[in-house]
């Protein structure tokens, strides 16, 4: 059970709820904040001043005043009109991540919704009810309006949902699990739709996979170095202390540890005319390390984003006589940490800003896609060196009988195809902007495009790493009876539980798929280091 309070949700917890379906509860103090925020808003609703999204239209229509008797219809219409997504539905894990992140930001108590709205999102998560959310339709400014609208639509008992593998109309399937449709009150549509949670949720799950792939790349690289009879001397600590980027230092440490105890290395320590290895071997700390730096930056950005309020406008209490340009309301109750209401001299203020703009998230996800492409590039070069007899000193294409058999020749072609697509995906989405909403939203982040790109880039990286592991395991075994480094041998043993040594030609698709699963699971990420 994970307790959300709007302030302390971790990336690992998001993945646990999304992929492992861990249950969620709302912290009591967070429920109190949400209740207090709603009370503040209700004080404003009772007044005559304009409050965006409550008694005004949305976006370019913000100057249109909405009569009191039409304000709830405004909420329904906003959700329905914004549910304009197209394309394939997002996987359930991504939808779960988005719902959790939205519940967590509402739990911060700055959005003016009722606690029941947060609780209903949590109830859907805990019951395994997943709104059908098309993947195309957000530009990542004014929030991920379209995907979040499809989630809000399900709360209203409209649109489609999936429960237990069955997809159907929300009203029917919600009734089947005993959940009643929710009528949205003033501002609650805005509270549900304004935010970066779709971009962040998809990107966060991709980043977690990228981190596992990054650790696996060190293992695959160490195995390739052993297969090519390279030297670990380039990973000595003294070299990296002279250029102490943390990612580079950590990668060198991992490689040095993985290769410890190598009999292959000892076999050619003397009498080997080679002074230096090729860059794809020697510069692993510098290249893998750069990817580590990108991963660390993205992790920091997303860790902040998951515990941020990305709504607009924000409903905040104002103590005393502080000046403001926002709308104000009368004295209202404020919740104490236990959720009980006590009177205070607080005034409400509605502040319009731009926290919904996903630029910082989009940029960091674009950086991860770039790092993934470069990591795949150096992996593919090691694959080529192992398969090319002019570079490896091993049988051509790592088959015992070149000519009659093609061995792993075409596995490199598969990696090259994946790499080419990754290079296209490395073009940043966040530098693009297509103005929307009659140019009210005249600069947008294209955050969802960045999130979709990085998801696909990481998937392709896992394939390239699987091909490198397939080739490296075969290359190391040509040096038997010599043993590789302790960590490499451990990883080789794990790989051989999924894929046998290639003696006769066979269909390779299954081998690559099995090793891709191993990479995705992170089973090799922390070999004996």
C-alpha positions, 0 to 999 in steps of 0.5 A: 500500500502506497500513501500519497500526500502530494509531496513524497511520491517517488519514481519507484512507487509510481512504477510499482502502482503502474506495473505491479498494481500496488494499492494506493491510499490518500493521506489524512493530512492531504485529504484535509488540505483538499477539503480546505482548498475546496472550502476556499473555492466555494467562498469565491464561487459565492462572490461575483468576481470572475474565477477562471474555469468556474464562472468563465469559459476556458482558454480563448473563451476566458472572457466569457462569463458563465451564469451560475445555473450553467456552471456545472454544465460548463464542467461536463462540456469541458470534459466532453469537448476535450476528449478528442484523442485519436490513435492506439489506446495507451497501455494500462500501465501508462494510464495507471501512472497518469491517474496516480500522478493526477491524484497526487497533484490534487492531493497537494490541496491547491486545485479546489476540487473535493476530496471525493475526486481524488478518492475516485481516481484512487478507487479506479486504480485499486479496482483495476478500472482503466479509462481508454486513453488514445495516445495522440492529442496533446501538445503539452501546454495548458496541460495534457488536456486531451488524455486527461479529459479521457480519464475525467470522462470515465469518472463521469461514467462516459467514454470507454474503460478496461476492466480485467482485460474487458473493454466497454462503455464506462457506465456499464463496467463501472456499475459492474464494480459498484462505482457510481458516476461522479458529477463534477462541480465548479472548477473540478474539470479544470482540476482534472484536465490541467497538468503534465501528468500524461507526459510525465507518466509515460516519460517516467516509465520509459526513464525507469526502463532506460535506467535498467538498460543503461546498467545492462549496457555496462554489462554487455560492453564488458562481455564484448570487451572480453569476447574481443580480448580487449584490455580493462586498463582504460577503466583504471580509477586514476584515468577517471579521477583526472576527469571526474564526471560522476557518470563516467566515474561510475561506469568505469568502476562498474566495468573494472569490477565486472572484469575482475578475475578475467583469465582471458585478460591474463592470457594476453597480458604479455606479448600482445602488440595492441596498445589501445582498443577501439573507441567503442571499447576504450571509451565506454566510460565516457559514452555510457557515462554521458548517458548516465548524466542525462538519466540523472538529470531526467530523474531529478526533473521528474522527481520534482514534477511528480510532486508539483501542482500543475493546475491552473488557476491555483486556489491558495489561502492568503493570510492577513492583508497581503495585496493580490491581483487575484479574486478574493473570497470571505473568511473560510474554514481551513483544515488542520493536519488531521483533516478537522476544520478550524476557523482562521482569518484566511482569504482565498486567492485564485492565481493564474499561471503556467505550471501546466506547461510541460517544457521542462519535462519535454526537454529532459525526455528529448535528452534521454532519447538522444542519450539512448540513441548514442548508447545504441550507436556505441553498442552497434559498433561493438556488435560489428567488431565481434562479427567482422573477422578482420576486426575480431580475430574470431570466426566470421559472424561468430559461427563455427563453420562460416560459409555453410552457416551465416551465424549471427550475420543478420542480427547486426542488421536488426540492430542497425535498423533499430539504431536508424529509427532511434536516430530519427527519434533523437530529433527533439520534439520540445523545440517545435511549437504549433500554436493552438486555441486561437493563439492563446496557447501560442507556445507549446511544449509538444511534451506528449510527442517527446514522451512517445518518442522516448518510450519507443527509443528505449524499446529499440535500445533494449533490442540493440542490447539484446543483440549485443548480448547474443553476440558477446556471449557467443564471442566469449565462449570461443575463448573457452576454457578461459573464463571471463571476469566474475561479473561477466561470467555471471551475466553470461550464465543468466543469458544462457538460461534463456538462449543456447549457444549457436552451433547450427543456424537457427531462427534468431527472432526468438533469441533476440526476443528472449534476451530483450525480455532479460534486458527489460526485466533488469536481470543483468543490470546488476551482475556481480559488481 
